[in-house]
């Protein structure tokens, strides 16, 4: 039954307790008889050796459990910003999510990032405030931060009975009962619902009224009862909370200590009661391939509808690719032939699995709403749509951010180059935020990713392959460049060397775009049903009177875009430019597509020399947490790194520094920070924006 299915993700900042929460969920559901621990390296979802070695989640992992009559598919996602692609592709296919927050750290940087990623995909969420038994835990401060930073309307469904060392358990505000754990039960499963202890009764009654008030966002009838002071049944309250959650009007807040088995069962109840089934989500909409004017079609979560699904992850294995699918409509069986509408090829499904970490349960059929892995597909990549061959549909692709950091890879003499190329190809295909290229001048292999940890992990994965050994160079910054000022330029591309010549004359106007102008272009293209250019390169045809025939216009745009891939002075991509073709000439015999493409490339190269260039460097959003005695040192260190301090706070003996810092100044920051704070500080960073940098301050090894 679709109504008894939930697809959820667990999202949070690193170290908020996602993986531990997942372990306790598996344990309470009966899927595991022995509970795992991150510190012991024996958790179900962090089964990769690198994850166990580093104690963090690197790859999103899928598990499935039964809670009562409901089957819950769970994806445990990474919290580290370097692996944000794993979160992005998971949220694209989920129906709901649990946001886990640390009661001590509150709403941290990556918490905000993943929360707004979920907003973008309109994924209903519930929140779980974890680690209430930790020193410095502050439940209400965390909720205030959620209201301020995330803009949520909190529906507090549970209260902590005490905090830090005084934490006793969880109060259920829906049933108005205290959840009393059986202290004699070594399995940590047994509990009783008892009267709320006297010292917490007044607070519980106050927050029960707040809960009723929040729930009115989801049900007008409940609003009438509250205004009239009439009693509200538990059933009506749950119904209103469910409606408000699915519509995105409120966020149920649960709490506990996953490590110590508090609050997890109540959290599971909330997943069933408040998060939607696939049937309650809007139909997925896609384009009908090869149709006129890009006609659209809908697919509902119904086994009788034509089959459709989205491939959201691939894992290369020695026996073939394992492809993770979210099925939106219809049913899938082993030996089925399906159409990949991204490349127009037919694929045959060999086997279907339900994943349980690294364990695989074979399925004979998979229906709408299910998240499964399949073997046998050879031409299917992340973001591809698979569907019934007679009812094609193309779903929206998954978009990933561009890499911000690169480093050179040098194969050892013992490395088999064929094996290295094969291993790199598979790794880049499995991770869309990883890019690899060969520098045409130095012949070095350049690997690009989202951060130092991302590159470190990728190289370690690479060297798992037999016969592959590489050494790495110093990381390099992925600079960009744009024009320093507007410029107009004519290019006369005329070649005559016997026989048919080449003739193309064009007159172009170039303008560097501001952030606001880039946003306007993007909005205009989205209104027209087109994808905005990721590098904000926009070509405008202003030819009148046919002075340049229409068949040559695409060739001119092609030449401009090709020239933007590598700048004339430095070999970094050019961004944020509007190119306008205003005039030109052609020859009946000697003009050709190639001539106009070459003219456009030459024109833009000359435009860079005439207008000058502005070098752009990636700026990172950095947040550092440390004991308050180090605030002065942190401030001076950030200033030394050309950073811009946005704000700093001090609370309970800890300080928080928020700053924008150029990526090029952050290489090795982890070890330096650890050294001057005696290992007591931690920091996070994520890409924020690009900003101009003086050429003498830039590390231009990559462009030499």
C-alpha positions as CSV (number, residue, x, y, z in Angstrom):
1,X,0.0,0.0,0.0
2,X,1.4,3.4,-1.0
3,X,-0.1,5.0,2.0
4,X,2.1,2.8,4.2
5,X,5.4,3.9,2.5
6,X,7.7,6.7,3.6
7,X,10.9,7.8,1.8
8,X,12.9,10.0,4.0
9,X,16.5,11.4,4.3
10,X,18.4,12.3,7.4
11,X,20.1,15.6,6.9
12,X,22.3,17.8,9.2
13,X,25.6,19.4,9.9
14,X,28.6,17.2,10.4
15,X,28.6,15.6,14.0
16,X,25.0,16.4,14.7
17,X,24.4,12.7,15.2
18,X,22.8,11.6,11.9
19,X,24.4,8.2,11.6
20,X,23.9,7.4,15.3
21,X,20.2,8.4,15.0
22,X,20.0,6.0,11.9
23,X,21.6,3.2,13.9
24,X,19.1,3.6,16.8
25,X,16.2,3.7,14.2
26,X,17.4,0.4,12.8
27,X,17.8,-1.1,16.3
28,X,14.3,0.0,17.5
29,X,12.7,-1.3,14.3
30,X,14.2,-4.7,14.8
31,X,16.3,-4.5,11.7
32,X,19.5,-4.9,13.8
33,X,19.9,-7.0,16.9
34,X,23.1,-5.3,17.9
35,X,23.4,-1.6,17.9
36,X,26.3,0.0,16.0
37,X,28.5,3.0,17.1
38,X,30.3,5.6,15.0
39,X,33.3,5.5,17.4
40,X,33.5,1.7,17.1
41,X,33.3,1.9,13.2
42,X,30.5,-0.7,13.0
43,X,27.5,1.3,11.8
44,X,25.3,0.0,9.0
45,X,25.3,3.1,6.8
46,X,29.0,4.0,7.2
47,X,30.2,0.7,5.8
48,X,32.9,2.1,3.5
49,X,36.4,1.6,5.0
50,X,37.2,5.3,4.5
51,X,34.1,6.3,6.4
52,X,35.0,4.0,9.3
53,X,38.6,5.3,9.2
54,X,37.6,9.0,9.3
55,X,34.5,8.6,11.4
56,X,32.3,10.6,9.0
57,X,29.7,9.9,6.4
58,X,31.1,10.3,2.8
59,X,28.5,8.4,0.7
60,X,24.7,8.6,1.1
61,X,23.5,5.1,2.1
62,X,20.1,3.6,1.9
63,X,18.3,1.3,4.4
64,X,14.7,0.1,4.8
65,X,12.8,-0.7,8.0
66,X,9.3,-1.6,9.1
67,X,7.7,0.5,11.8
68,X,4.3,-1.0,12.6
69,X,2.5,-1.3,9.2
70,X,4.7,1.3,7.6
71,X,7.8,0.6,5.5
72,X,10.3,3.4,5.8
73,X,13.2,3.8,3.3
74,X,15.9,6.0,4.8
75,X,18.9,7.7,3.2
76,X,21.6,8.7,5.6
77,X,23.4,11.7,4.0
78,X,26.9,13.2,4.7
79,X,27.1,16.3,6.8
80,X,30.4,17.6,5.5
81,X,30.1,20.4,2.9
82,X,32.6,18.7,0.6
83,X,30.1,16.0,-0.1
84,X,27.1,18.2,-0.7
85,X,26.4,16.4,-4.0
86,X,25.3,13.4,-2.0
87,X,22.7,15.5,-0.2
88,X,21.5,17.2,-3.3
89,X,20.8,14.0,-5.2
90,X,19.1,12.4,-2.2
91,X,16.8,15.4,-1.6
92,X,15.8,15.3,-5.3
93,X,14.2,11.9,-4.9
94,X,12.9,11.9,-1.3
95,X,9.3,12.6,0.0
96,X,10.4,13.8,3.4
97,X,13.3,14.4,5.7
98,X,14.5,14.5,9.3
99,X,16.7,17.5,10.1
100,X,19.0,16.5,13.0
101,X,20.3,19.4,15.1
102,X,22.9,19.3,17.9
103,X,21.4,20.8,21.1
104,X,24.9,22.3,21.9
105,X,25.9,23.5,18.4
106,X,22.4,24.7,17.4
107,X,21.9,25.6,13.7
108,X,25.3,25.3,12.2
109,X,26.5,26.3,8.7
110,X,25.8,23.0,6.9
111,X,22.5,22.7,8.8
112,X,21.4,25.9,7.0
113,X,22.8,24.7,3.7
114,X,20.9,21.4,3.7
115,X,17.8,22.9,5.1
116,X,17.6,25.4,2.2
117,X,18.5,22.6,-0.3
118,X,15.4,20.8,1.1
119,X,13.4,24.1,0.6
120,X,14.4,24.2,-3.0
121,X,13.1,20.7,-3.6
122,X,10.0,21.4,-1.4
123,X,10.6,18.4,0.9
124,X,8.5,18.3,4.0
125,X,10.5,18.0,7.2
126,X,10.5,17.2,10.9
127,X,13.3,18.3,13.2
128,X,15.1,16.2,15.9
129,X,17.1,18.1,18.5
130,X,19.7,15.6,19.5
131,X,22.4,15.4,22.2
132,X,20.3,16.9,25.0
133,X,22.4,15.0,27.6
134,X,25.6,16.8,26.5
135,X,27.1,19.6,28.5
136,X,26.0,23.0,27.2
137,X,22.8,21.6,25.6
138,X,20.1,24.3,25.1
139,X,16.8,23.1,23.6
140,X,15.1,26.5,23.4
141,X,18.2,28.3,22.1
142,X,18.3,25.8,19.3
143,X,14.6,26.5,18.4
144,X,15.2,30.2,18.4
145,X,18.1,29.7,16.0
146,X,15.8,27.6,13.8
147,X,13.2,30.4,13.7
148,X,15.9,33.0,13.0
149,X,18.1,31.2,10.5
150,X,15.8,28.8,8.9
151,X,12.5,30.7,9.0
152,X,10.6,27.7,10.4
153,X,7.3,27.8,12.2
154,X,8.1,25.4,15.1
155,X,5.5,22.9,16.3
156,X,7.1,21.7,19.4
157,X,5.8,18.1,19.9
158,X,8.2,17.0,22.6
159,X,10.1,18.7,25.5
160,X,13.2,17.6,27.3
161,X,12.8,16.8,30.9
162,X,16.0,18.5,32.1
163,X,19.1,19.2,30.0
164,X,22.8,18.4,30.1
165,X,23.7,16.2,33.2
166,X,20.1,16.8,34.5
167,X,18.5,15.3,31.4
168,X,15.9,12.6,32.4
169,X,14.0,11.9,29.3
170,X,11.3,13.2,26.9
171,X,7.8,14.6,27.4
172,X,5.3,13.9,24.6
173,X,3.3,17.1,24.2
174,X,0.7,15.5,21.9
175,X,-0.3,12.8,24.4
176,X,0.8,14.9,27.4
177,X,2.8,12.0,28.9
178,X,6.3,11.5,30.1
179,X,8.2,8.6,28.3
180,X,9.8,6.7,31.2
181,X,12.6,4.3,30.1
182,X,12.8,1.0,32.0
183,X,16.1,1.3,33.7
184,X,16.3,-2.5,34.2
185,X,15.9,-3.2,30.5
186,X,19.4,-3.7,29.1
187,X,18.0,-3.7,25.5
188,X,16.8,-0.1,26.0
189,X,13.6,-0.9,24.2
190,X,11.0,-0.9,27.0
191,X,9.3,2.2,28.3
192,X,6.1,3.4,29.9
193,X,3.9,6.4,29.3
194,X,3.4,8.0,32.8
195,X,2.2,11.2,34.2
196,X,4.5,14.2,33.6
197,X,6.7,14.8,36.7
198,X,5.4,17.7,38.8
199,X,8.4,20.0,38.2
200,X,7.8,19.9,34.4
201,X,3.9,20.1,34.4
202,X,3.5,23.9,34.1
203,X,6.1,24.1,31.3
204,X,4.4,21.2,29.4
205,X,1.0,22.7,29.7
206,X,2.3,26.1,28.4
207,X,4.0,24.4,25.4
208,X,1.0,22.2,24.7
209,X,-0.9,25.5,24.1
210,X,1.9,26.7,21.8
211,X,1.6,23.4,19.9
212,X,-2.1,23.9,19.4
213,X,-1.5,27.4,18.2
214,X,1.2,26.1,15.7
215,X,-1.1,23.3,14.5
216,X,-3.8,25.9,13.5
217,X,-1.7,26.6,10.4
218,X,-2.7,23.2,9.2
219,X,-6.5,23.0,10.0
220,X,-9.1,25.8,10.1
221,X,-11.5,23.7,12.2
222,X,-8.8,23.3,14.9
223,X,-8.3,27.1,14.8
224,X,-12.0,27.6,15.6
225,X,-11.8,25.2,18.6
226,X,-8.7,27.0,19.9
227,X,-10.3,30.4,19.6
228,X,-13.5,29.2,21.3
229,X,-11.4,27.5,24.1
230,X,-12.9,24.0,23.3
231,X,-10.9,20.8,23.8
232,X,-8.9,19.4,20.9
233,X,-8.7,15.7,20.4
234,X,-5.4,14.0,19.9
235,X,-6.6,12.7,16.5
236,X,-7.5,16.1,15.3
237,X,-4.1,17.5,16.5
238,X,-2.2,14.9,14.7
239,X,-4.2,15.5,11.5
240,X,-3.6,19.2,11.6
241,X,0.2,18.7,12.2
242,X,0.3,16.3,9.3
243,X,-1.5,18.7,7.0
244,X,0.7,21.6,8.1
245,X,3.9,19.6,7.6
246,X,3.0,18.4,4.1
247,X,2.0,21.9,3.0
248,X,5.3,23.3,4.4
249,X,3.5,25.6,6.8
250,X,5.1,24.2,10.0
251,X,7.9,21.9,11.3
252,X,7.2,19.4,14.0
253,X,10.1,19.5,16.6
254,X,11.1,16.3,18.4
255,X,14.0,15.9,20.8
256,X,16.1,13.4,22.7
257,X,19.5,11.7,22.9
258,X,19.9,9.2,20.1
259,X,23.2,7.8,21.6
260,X,21.4,7.0,24.9
261,X,18.2,5.8,23.2
262,X,15.9,8.7,24.2
263,X,13.3,10.1,21.9
264,X,14.0,7.8,18.8
265,X,10.8,5.8,19.1
266,X,8.7,9.0,19.3
267,X,10.7,10.3,16.2
268,X,9.7,7.2,14.3
269,X,6.1,7.7,15.2
270,X,6.3,11.2,13.9
271,X,7.8,10.0,10.6
272,X,4.7,7.9,10.1
273,X,2.2,10.4,11.4
274,X,3.5,13.7,9.9
275,X,5.6,13.0,6.8
276,X,3.9,12.2,3.4
277,X,3.6,9.0,1.6
278,X,4.5,9.0,-2.2
279,X,0.7,9.2,-2.9
280,X,0.5,12.5,-1.1
281,X,3.2,14.2,-3.1
282,X,2.4,16.1,-6.3
283,X,2.7,14.1,-9.6
284,X,6.1,14.3,-11.2
285,X,6.2,16.4,-14.3
286,X,8.5,15.8,-17.3
287,X,8.9,16.7,-21.0
288,X,7.8,14.4,-23.8
289,X,10.9,13.8,-25.9
290,X,10.8,14.9,-29.5
291,X,7.5,16.6,-29.0
292,X,6.5,20.0,-30.5
293,X,7.0,23.0,-28.2
294,X,8.3,20.7,-25.4
295,X,5.0,19.2,-24.4
296,X,4.8,18.0,-20.8
297,X,3.3,15.0,-19.1
298,X,2.6,13.9,-15.5
299,X,3.2,10.6,-13.8
300,X,1.3,9.8,-10.6
301,X,2.4,7.3,-7.9
302,X,0.2,4.5,-9.3
303,X,1.4,1.0,-10.4
304,X,-1.1,1.2,-13.3
305,X,0.6,4.3,-14.8
306,X,3.4,4.0,-17.4
307,X,6.7,3.2,-15.8
308,X,9.0,6.1,-15.0
309,X,12.0,6.6,-12.6
310,X,15.0,8.8,-12.0
311,X,18.6,7.5,-11.7
312,X,20.1,9.5,-8.8
313,X,23.3,7.6,-8.0
314,X,25.7,5.2,-9.6
315,X,28.3,3.0,-8.0
316,X,30.9,1.3,-10.2
317,X,31.7,-2.3,-9.2
318,X,33.9,-5.0,-10.7
319,X,30.8,-6.9,-11.9
320,X,29.1,-3.8,-13.4
321,X,27.3,-0.6,-12.3
322,X,24.9,-0.5,-9.5
323,X,22.3,2.2,-10.3
324,X,20.0,3.7,-7.6
325,X,16.5,4.5,-8.8
326,X,13.5,6.4,-7.4
327,X,10.4,4.9,-9.1
328,X,7.7,7.5,-9.6
329,X,5.1,5.5,-11.5
330,X,4.4,2.0,-12.8
331,X,6.3,-1.2,-11.9
332,X,9.7,-2.6,-12.6
333,X,10.6,-6.3,-12.9
334,X,13.9,-8.1,-13.6
335,X,14.4,-8.6,-17.4
336,X,12.3,-5.5,-18.2
337,X,13.5,-3.4,-21.1
338,X,13.3,0.4,-20.4
339,X,14.1,3.5,-22.4
340,X,16.8,6.0,-21.2
341,X,15.4,9.2,-22.6
342,X,18.6,11.1,-21.8
343,X,20.5,9.3,-24.5
344,X,17.6,7.5,-26.4
345,X,19.0,4.0,-25.7
346,X,17.2,0.9,-24.5
347,X,18.4,-0.8,-21.4
348,X,17.6,-4.2,-19.8
349,X,17.3,-4.5,-16.0
350,X,19.1,-7.7,-14.8
351,X,18.3,-7.6,-11.0
352,X,16.6,-5.4,-8.5
353,X,17.7,-4.9,-4.9
354,X,16.5,-3.3,-1.8
355,X,19.5,-1.9,0.0
356,X,20.4,-2.3,3.6
357,X,23.7,-0.5,3.9
358,X,26.1,-2.9,2.1
359,X,23.5,-5.8,2.2
360,X,21.2,-6.4,-0.8
361,X,17.8,-8.0,-0.7
362,X,16.7,-9.3,-4.1
363,X,13.3,-8.1,-5.3
364,X,11.0,-9.5,-8.0
365,X,9.0,-6.3,-8.4
366,X,9.4,-2.6,-7.4
367,X,6.6,-0.2,-7.5
368,X,5.9,3.5,-7.3
369,X,7.5,5.4,-4.5
370,X,10.2,2.8,-3.9
371,X,13.9,3.5,-3.8
372,X,15.9,0.5,-5.2
373,X,19.2,-0.3,-6.8
374,X,19.4,-2.2,-10.1
375,X,22.2,-4.1,-11.9
376,X,22.6,-4.6,-15.6
377,X,22.3,-1.0,-16.8
378,X,25.3,0.0,-19.0
379,X,24.5,3.5,-20.3
380,X,22.6,5.0,-17.4
381,X,24.2,7.9,-15.4
382,X,23.1,10.2,-12.5
383,X,20.2,12.3,-13.5
384,X,19.0,10.1,-16.4
385,X,15.3,9.2,-16.8
386,X,14.3,5.6,-17.4
387,X,10.7,4.9,-18.6
388,X,8.4,2.7,-20.5
389,X,9.5,2.5,-24.2
390,X,6.1,3.2,-25.5
391,X,5.4,6.2,-23.2
392,X,8.6,8.2,-23.1
393,X,9.1,11.1,-20.6
394,X,12.1,13.1,-19.6
395,X,12.3,14.3,-16.0
396,X,14.3,17.2,-14.8
397,X,18.0,16.5,-14.4
398,X,19.9,16.9,-11.1
399,X,22.1,20.0,-11.0
400,X,25.4,20.0,-9.1
401,X,27.7,22.8,-8.1
402,X,31.0,23.4,-10.0
403,X,34.3,22.3,-8.3
404,X,36.2,25.0,-6.5
405,X,39.6,23.4,-5.9
406,X,42.0,21.4,-8.1
407,X,45.3,19.4,-7.7
408,X,47.7,17.7,-10.0
409,X,47.9,13.9,-10.0
410,X,51.1,12.2,-11.0
411,X,51.0,8.5,-11.8
412,X,53.9,6.4,-10.3
413,X,56.1,4.5,-12.8
414,X,54.4,1.3,-11.8
415,X,50.9,2.6,-12.6
416,X,49.1,1.1,-15.6
417,X,47.8,4.1,-17.5
418,X,44.8,2.2,-18.9
419,X,43.8,1.1,-15.4
420,X,44.2,4.7,-14.2
421,X,42.1,6.2,-17.0
422,X,39.4,3.5,-16.4
423,X,39.4,4.1,-12.6
424,X,39.2,7.9,-13.0
425,X,36.4,7.7,-15.6
426,X,34.3,5.6,-13.2
427,X,35.0,7.8,-10.2
428,X,34.1,11.0,-12.0
429,X,30.9,9.4,-13.4
430,X,29.8,8.3,-9.9
431,X,30.6,11.7,-8.3
432,X,29.2,14.6,-10.5
433,X,31.1,17.2,-8.4
434,X,34.4,15.6,-9.3
435,X,36.1,16.6,-12.6
436,X,39.3,15.4,-14.3
437,X,41.1,16.8,-17.2
438,X,44.6,16.8,-18.8
439,X,46.3,20.1,-19.0
440,X,47.2,20.5,-22.7
441,X,50.4,22.4,-22.0
442,X,51.9,20.5,-19.0
443,X,50.2,17.1,-19.7
444,X,49.4,16.9,-16.0
445,X,46.3,15.2,-14.8
446,X,44.2,17.8,-12.9
447,X,41.5,16.5,-10.5
448,X,39.0,19.1,-9.3
449,X,36.5,18.8,-6.4
450,X,34.6,20.6,-3.7
451,X,37.3,20.9,-1.0
452,X,40.6,19.5,0.4
453,X,38.8,16.6,2.1
454,X,36.9,15.8,-1.1
455,X,40.1,15.5,-3.1
456,X,41.9,13.6,-0.3
457,X,39.1,11.0,-0.1
458,X,38.9,10.8,-4.0
459,X,42.6,10.1,-4.3
460,X,42.4,7.4,-1.6
461,X,39.5,5.8,-3.4
462,X,41.5,5.9,-6.6
463,X,44.4,4.1,-5.1
464,X,42.1,1.2,-4.0
465,X,42.2,0.1,-7.6
466,X,44.9,-2.6,-8.2
467,X,47.8,-1.3,-10.2
468,X,47.0,2.4,-9.6
469,X,49.4,4.5,-7.6
470,X,49.6,8.3,-7.8
471,X,51.2,11.2,-5.9
472,X,49.4,14.6,-5.6
473,X,50.6,18.1,-6.0
474,X,49.6,21.2,-4.0
475,X,45.9,22.0,-4.4
476,X,45.1,24.7,-6.9
477,X,42.4,27.3,-6.8
478,X,39.7,27.2,-9.6
479,X,39.9,30.8,-10.7
480,X,37.5,32.5,-13.1
481,X,37.9,35.7,-15.1
482,X,35.7,38.3,-16.8
483,X,36.1,41.5,-18.8
484,X,37.3,44.6,-17.0
485,X,35.0,47.0,-18.9
486,X,32.6,47.0,-21.9
487,X,34.2,46.9,-25.3
488,X,33.2,46.9,-29.0
489,X,35.3,45.2,-31.7
490,X,35.3,44.3,-35.4
491,X,37.0,41.2,-36.7
492,X,37.7,40.7,-40.4
493,X,38.5,37.0,-40.9
494,X,39.6,36.7,-44.5
495,X,41.9,33.9,-45.7
496,X,42.8,33.3,-49.4
497,X,45.3,30.6,-50.3
498,X,44.1,29.2,-53.6
499,X,40.7,27.6,-54.2
500,X,37.8,28.4,-51.9
501,X,38.8,31.0,-49.3
502,X,37.4,31.9,-45.8
503,X,35.4,35.1,-45.3
504,X,33.7,36.4,-42.2
505,X,33.3,39.9,-40.8
506,X,31.6,40.4,-37.5
507,X,31.1,43.4,-35.1
508,X,30.6,42.5,-31.5
509,X,29.8,44.4,-28.3
510,X,30.8,42.8,-25.0
511,X,29.7,43.8,-21.4
512,X,30.7,42.3,-18.1
513,X,27.6,41.4,-16.1
514,X,26.9,42.3,-12.5
515,X,25.3,39.8,-10.0
516,X,22.0,41.6,-10.5
517,X,22.2,41.4,-14.3
518,X,23.2,37.7,-14.1
519,X,20.1,37.1,-11.9
520,X,17.9,38.9,-14.4
521,X,19.2,36.8,-17.3
522,X,18.6,33.6,-15.3
523,X,15.1,34.6,-14.3
524,X,14.2,35.5,-17.9
525,X,15.5,32.2,-19.3
526,X,13.6,30.2,-16.6
527,X,10.5,32.0,-17.6
528,X,11.1,30.9,-21.2
529,X,11.5,27.3,-20.0
530,X,15.3,27.3,-20.7
531,X,18.2,26.5,-18.3
532,X,20.3,29.5,-17.2
533,X,23.9,29.3,-18.3
534,X,26.0,28.1,-15.3
535,X,28.8,30.5,-16.3
536,X,26.5,33.4,-17.0
537,X,27.5,33.7,-20.7
538,X,24.7,35.1,-22.8
539,X,24.7,35.7,-26.5
540,X,22.4,38.2,-28.1
541,X,21.7,38.4,-31.9
542,X,21.0,42.0,-33.0
543,X,21.5,41.5,-36.7
544,X,19.0,43.3,-38.9
545,X,18.5,43.2,-42.7
546,X,20.3,39.8,-43.1
547,X,23.8,41.3,-43.2
548,X,24.8,38.0,-41.6
549,X,22.6,35.1,-42.7
550,X,20.7,33.3,-39.9
551,X,22.5,30.0,-40.7
552,X,25.8,31.5,-39.5
553,X,24.5,33.0,-36.2
554,X,24.9,29.7,-34.2
555,X,28.5,29.3,-35.5
556,X,29.3,32.8,-34.1
557,X,27.8,31.9,-30.7
558,X,29.8,28.6,-30.8
559,X,33.0,30.5,-31.4
560,X,32.4,32.9,-28.6
561,X,31.6,30.1,-26.1
562,X,34.6,28.0,-27.2
563,X,36.9,31.0,-26.6
564,X,35.3,31.5,-23.1
565,X,36.4,28.0,-22.0
566,X,40.0,29.2,-21.8
567,X,41.0,32.9,-21.4
568,X,43.6,34.5,-23.7
569,X,46.0,35.6,-20.9
570,X,45.2,33.0,-18.3
571,X,43.7,29.6,-19.1
572,X,40.8,30.0,-16.7
573,X,37.2,30.0,-17.9
574,X,35.5,33.3,-18.6
575,X,32.2,34.1,-16.9
576,X,29.6,36.8,-16.4
577,X,29.7,38.2,-20.0
578,X,27.0,39.4,-22.4
579,X,28.1,39.2,-26.1
580,X,26.0,41.1,-28.6
581,X,26.4,40.6,-32.4
582,X,25.4,43.9,-34.0
583,X,26.8,43.9,-37.6
584,X,28.8,41.9,-40.1
585,X,29.4,40.8,-43.7
586,X,29.5,37.6,-45.6
587,X,30.6,36.3,-49.0
588,X,28.3,34.2,-51.2
589,X,31.1,31.7,-51.9
590,X,33.8,32.0,-49.2
591,X,31.7,32.3,-46.1
592,X,31.1,29.2,-44.0
593,X,30.2,28.0,-40.5
594,X,33.9,27.4,-39.7
595,X,34.9,30.9,-40.9
596,X,32.4,32.6,-38.6
597,X,33.3,30.3,-35.7
598,X,37.0,31.2,-36.1
599,X,36.1,34.9,-36.5
600,X,34.1,34.9,-33.2
601,X,36.9,33.2,-31.3
602,X,39.5,35.6,-32.6
603,X,37.1,38.5,-31.8
604,X,36.7,37.5,-28.2
605,X,40.5,36.9,-27.7
606,X,41.2,40.5,-29.0
607,X,38.3,41.9,-26.8
608,X,40.1,40.5,-23.7
609,X,43.3,42.3,-24.7
610,X,41.5,45.5,-25.4
611,X,39.2,45.6,-22.4
612,X,41.5,43.9,-19.9
613,X,40.5,41.1,-17.6
614,X,39.4,40.9,-13.9
615,X,40.6,37.7,-12.2
616,X,38.0,36.2,-9.9
617,X,38.7,33.8,-6.9
618,X,36.3,31.6,-5.0
619,X,35.4,33.0,-1.6
620,X,34.4,30.5,1.2
621,X,31.8,31.0,3.9
622,X,33.8,30.0,7.0
623,X,32.5,29.5,10.6
624,X,35.0,28.7,13.3
625,X,34.0,27.5,16.8
626,X,36.6,27.6,19.6
627,X,37.0,28.4,23.3
628,X,36.5,32.2,23.8
629,X,40.1,32.8,24.8
630,X,41.1,32.3,21.2
631,X,38.8,34.9,19.6
632,X,41.6,37.5,19.3
633,X,43.9,34.9,17.7
634,X,41.2,33.7,15.3
635,X,40.4,37.3,14.3
636,X,44.0,38.1,13.5
637,X,44.5,34.9,11.6
638,X,41.4,35.5,9.4
639,X,42.6,39.0,8.7
640,X,46.0,37.7,7.7
641,X,44.3,35.4,5.2
642,X,42.6,38.4,3.5
643,X,39.3,37.4,5.2
644,X,36.3,39.6,5.8
645,X,34.9,39.1,9.3
646,X,31.1,39.1,9.2
647,X,30.3,38.7,12.9
648,X,31.5,37.0,16.1
649,X,29.7,35.8,19.2
650,X,30.6,34.5,22.6
651,X,28.4,32.2,24.7
652,X,29.0,29.8,27.6
653,X,32.8,29.9,27.2
654,X,32.8,29.3,23.5
655,X,33.2,31.8,20.6
656,X,31.9,31.6,17.0
657,X,33.6,33.6,14.2
658,X,31.8,34.0,10.9
659,X,33.9,35.2,7.9
660,X,34.4,35.2,4.2
661,X,37.9,33.9,3.3
662,X,39.5,33.3,-0.1
663,X,39.9,29.6,-0.8
664,X,43.5,30.1,-1.7
665,X,44.3,31.2,1.8
666,X,42.7,28.2,3.5
667,X,44.9,25.3,2.3
668,X,46.3,23.6,5.4
669,X,44.0,25.6,7.7
670,X,42.8,22.5,9.4
671,X,46.2,21.6,10.8
672,X,47.2,25.2,11.6
673,X,43.9,25.8,13.5
674,X,44.5,22.6,15.4
675,X,48.0,23.7,16.4
676,X,47.3,27.2,17.7
677,X,44.1,26.2,19.6
678,X,45.6,22.9,21.0
679,X,43.0,20.9,19.1
680,X,40.0,22.6,20.7
681,X,38.6,24.4,17.7
682,X,36.6,23.2,14.7
683,X,35.6,24.9,11.5
684,X,33.3,24.5,8.5
685,X,33.5,26.1,5.1
686,X,31.3,26.1,2.0
687,X,31.6,28.0,-1.4
688,X,29.9,31.4,-1.2
689,X,30.8,33.5,-4.3
690,X,33.5,34.7,-6.6
691,X,35.2,38.0,-6.0
692,X,37.9,40.0,-7.8
693,X,41.5,39.4,-6.8
694,X,44.7,41.2,-7.7
695,X,46.8,39.2,-10.1
696,X,49.9,39.5,-7.8
697,X,47.9,37.8,-5.0
698,X,46.7,34.9,-7.1
699,X,48.4,31.5,-7.3
700,X,48.7,31.3,-11.1
701,X,50.6,28.0,-11.5
702,X,47.6,26.5,-13.2
703,X,47.6,29.2,-15.8
704,X,51.3,29.2,-16.6
